[in-house]
Amino acid sequence: MKRCVIPALCLGLLSATAAKADTTTGRQAFSMSRVQQTAGQYGQHIGSNVRGMDPLSSLGGNVGYKNTGSGNIGAFNSGSGNVGAFNGNDNTSATSGNHNIGAFNGNGNTGEYDGNTNVGAFNGNYNGGSFNGNGNAGAFNGNFNGRGNR
């Protein structure tokens, strides 16, 4: 009985996706914006959970090496709720470079609310102005936006 449950769940998940089959090649075409939205939502949840925890309260709630801020896991992180390494550094505002997952996310932003909630690597870096480079999934997304506002 249990052997049927897992394949049935997998089949249900596959059929519930917004995939559209290409009848010529048989490949599935997924909407990248939907993937990014979903990954961004997971990033917000994970970032929120990490930010809310205090694993080493005597050391300011950071796990890893040379972290500042709160709830960071990994090494060389600043801001809050970062998981991985080299996230949330050298931002001019405390509202930038937070809740990132992966490596080299949310760094060097000027303005406010830049480079937040990225999943992957090299996302949300070096944005100027406000509300740039947020909610990306994958790699090398949301970088160098709005630099004229610096």
Kinemage of the C-alpha trace (Angstrom):
@kinemage 1
@onewidth
@group {chain A} dominant
@subgroup {mainchain}
@vectorlist {calphas} color= white
{ca met a 1} P 0.000 0.000 0.000
{ca lys a 2} L 2.785 2.436 0.885
{ca arg a 3} L 4.516 1.832 -2.441
{ca cys a 4} L 1.513 3.303 -4.251
{ca val a 5} L 1.267 6.420 -2.078
{ca ile a 6} L 4.565 8.059 -3.049
{ca pro a 7} L 4.156 7.642 -6.831
{ca ala a 8} L 0.559 8.843 -6.540
{ca leu a 9} L 1.684 11.966 -4.653
{ca cys a 10} L 4.387 12.636 -7.230
{ca leu a 11} L 1.891 12.223 -10.061
{ca gly a 12} L -0.525 14.556 -8.288
{ca leu a 13} L 2.181 17.195 -7.846
{ca leu a 14} L 3.191 16.966 -11.485
{ca ser a 15} L -0.361 17.273 -12.717
{ca ala a 16} L -1.015 20.222 -10.393
{ca thr a 17} L 1.809 22.321 -11.855
{ca ala a 18} L 1.219 25.006 -14.431
{ca ala a 19} L 3.320 23.172 -16.996
{ca lys a 20} L 2.337 23.104 -20.629
{ca ala a 21} L 3.592 20.261 -22.780
{ca asp a 22} L 5.086 20.967 -26.172
{ca thr a 23} L 3.435 18.379 -28.424
{ca thr a 24} L 6.346 18.468 -30.880
{ca thr a 25} L 9.213 17.777 -28.485
{ca gly a 26} L 7.343 16.553 -25.411
{ca arg a 27} L 9.215 19.030 -23.193
{ca gln a 28} L 7.553 20.891 -20.359
{ca ala a 29} L 7.527 24.703 -20.406
{ca phe a 30} L 7.421 26.216 -16.921
{ca ser a 31} L 6.736 29.882 -16.380
{ca met a 32} L 9.956 31.405 -15.014
{ca ser a 33} L 8.043 34.168 -13.258
{ca arg a 34} L 6.056 31.531 -11.351
{ca val a 35} L 9.266 29.715 -10.381
{ca gln a 36} L 10.784 32.987 -9.181
{ca gln a 37} L 7.648 33.892 -7.261
{ca thr a 38} L 7.549 30.520 -5.528
{ca ala a 39} L 11.254 30.605 -4.691
{ca gly a 40} L 10.865 34.156 -3.397
{ca gln a 41} L 8.014 33.036 -1.148
{ca tyr a 42} L 10.094 30.155 0.204
{ca gly a 43} L 12.963 32.587 0.732
{ca gln a 44} L 10.717 34.891 2.738
{ca his a 45} L 9.497 32.024 4.920
{ca ile a 46} L 12.970 30.623 5.506
{ca gly a 47} L 14.425 34.075 6.057
{ca ser a 48} L 11.658 34.870 8.527
{ca asn a 49} L 12.291 31.636 10.410
{ca val a 50} L 16.045 32.207 10.506
{ca arg a 51} L 15.614 35.815 11.599
{ca gly a 52} L 13.293 34.744 14.407
{ca met a 53} L 15.611 32.133 15.831
{ca asp a 54} L 18.459 32.863 18.220
{ca pro a 55} L 20.810 29.867 17.987
{ca leu a 56} L 23.658 31.474 19.922
{ca ser a 57} L 22.057 34.155 22.055
{ca ser a 58} L 25.278 34.890 23.910
{ca leu a 59} L 26.960 35.697 20.573
{ca gly a 60} L 24.157 37.758 19.051
{ca gly a 61} L 22.253 34.932 17.343
{ca asn a 62} L 24.700 34.198 14.503
{ca val a 63} L 26.088 30.841 13.448
{ca gly a 64} L 29.290 30.764 11.432
{ca tyr a 65} L 32.263 33.080 11.141
{ca lys a 66} L 32.339 36.904 11.169
{ca asn a 67} L 28.569 37.473 10.982
{ca thr a 68} L 26.842 40.671 12.063
{ca gly a 69} L 23.154 41.421 12.387
{ca ser a 70} L 20.789 38.704 13.582
{ca gly a 71} L 19.907 35.120 12.702
{ca asn a 72} L 22.664 34.583 10.117
{ca ile a 73} L 23.920 31.111 9.222
{ca gly a 74} L 27.146 30.612 7.288
{ca ala a 75} L 30.093 32.988 7.133
{ca phe a 76} L 30.668 36.672 6.396
{ca asn a 77} L 26.973 37.662 6.531
{ca ser a 78} L 25.410 40.954 7.611
{ca gly a 79} L 21.802 42.010 7.922
{ca ser a 80} L 19.191 39.567 9.158
{ca gly a 81} L 18.065 36.073 8.274
{ca asn a 82} L 20.786 35.224 5.734
{ca val a 83} L 21.638 31.590 5.025
{ca gly a 84} L 24.883 30.768 3.200
{ca ala a 85} L 27.975 32.925 2.873
{ca phe a 86} L 28.830 36.493 1.854
{ca asn a 87} L 25.245 37.778 2.034
{ca gly a 88} L 23.942 41.211 3.006
{ca asn a 89} L 27.269 43.066 3.156
{ca asp a 90} L 28.147 46.713 2.461
{ca asn a 91} L 24.577 47.982 2.150
{ca thr a 92} L 23.830 51.611 3.020
{ca ser a 93} L 20.448 50.785 4.567
{ca ala a 94} L 19.409 48.204 7.160
{ca thr a 95} L 16.399 47.431 4.932
{ca ser a 96} L 18.655 46.027 2.172
{ca gly a 97} L 20.372 42.655 1.786
{ca asn a 98} L 18.170 40.665 4.171
{ca his a 99} L 16.673 37.141 4.102
{ca asn a 100} L 18.956 35.776 1.353
{ca ile a 101} L 19.642 32.081 0.789
{ca gly a 102} L 22.762 30.916 -1.035
{ca ala a 103} L 25.963 32.866 -1.540
{ca phe a 104} L 26.945 36.370 -2.627
{ca asn a 105} L 23.401 37.760 -2.406
{ca gly a 106} L 22.209 41.223 -1.366
{ca asn a 107} L 25.571 42.992 -1.269
{ca gly a 108} L 26.626 46.573 -2.014
{ca asn a 109} L 23.161 48.070 -2.388
{ca thr a 110} L 22.462 51.774 -1.936
{ca gly a 111} L 19.039 53.141 -1.147
{ca glu a 112} L 16.357 51.215 0.689
{ca tyr a 113} L 14.729 47.803 0.275
{ca asp a 114} L 17.264 46.538 -2.282
{ca gly a 115} L 18.590 42.985 -2.706
{ca asn a 116} L 16.204 41.218 -0.322
{ca thr a 117} L 14.831 37.644 -0.292
{ca asn a 118} L 17.009 36.186 -3.037
{ca val a 119} L 17.539 32.454 -3.501
{ca gly a 120} L 20.599 31.078 -5.312
{ca ala a 121} L 23.887 32.838 -5.956
{ca phe a 122} L 24.958 36.318 -7.060
{ca asn a 123} L 21.456 37.823 -6.804
{ca gly a 124} L 20.343 41.280 -5.695
{ca asn a 125} L 23.758 42.945 -5.683
{ca tyr a 126} L 24.827 46.550 -6.317
{ca asn a 127} L 21.403 48.102 -6.839
{ca gly a 128} L 20.725 51.810 -6.348
{ca gly a 129} L 17.530 53.638 -5.575
{ca ser a 130} L 14.812 51.703 -3.788
{ca phe a 131} L 13.000 48.387 -4.239
{ca asn a 132} L 15.493 46.902 -6.751
{ca gly a 133} L 16.910 43.386 -7.076
{ca asn a 134} L 14.396 41.648 -4.790
{ca gly a 135} L 12.786 38.191 -4.829
{ca asn a 136} L 15.038 36.495 -7.387
{ca ala a 137} L 15.641 32.765 -7.795
{ca gly a 138} L 18.551 31.106 -9.560
{ca ala a 139} L 21.809 32.897 -10.268
{ca phe a 140} L 22.939 36.333 -11.481
{ca asn a 141} L 19.520 37.999 -11.190
{ca gly a 142} L 18.508 41.464 -10.022
{ca asn a 143} L 21.963 43.026 -10.102
{ca phe a 144} L 23.060 46.564 -11.013
{ca asn a 145} L 19.578 48.123 -11.234
{ca gly a 146} L 18.919 51.816 -10.685
{ca arg a 147} L 22.584 52.790 -10.386
{ca gly a 148} L 21.842 56.284 -11.680
{ca asn a 149} L 20.112 57.069 -8.390
{ca arg a 150} L 23.282 56.679 -6.397
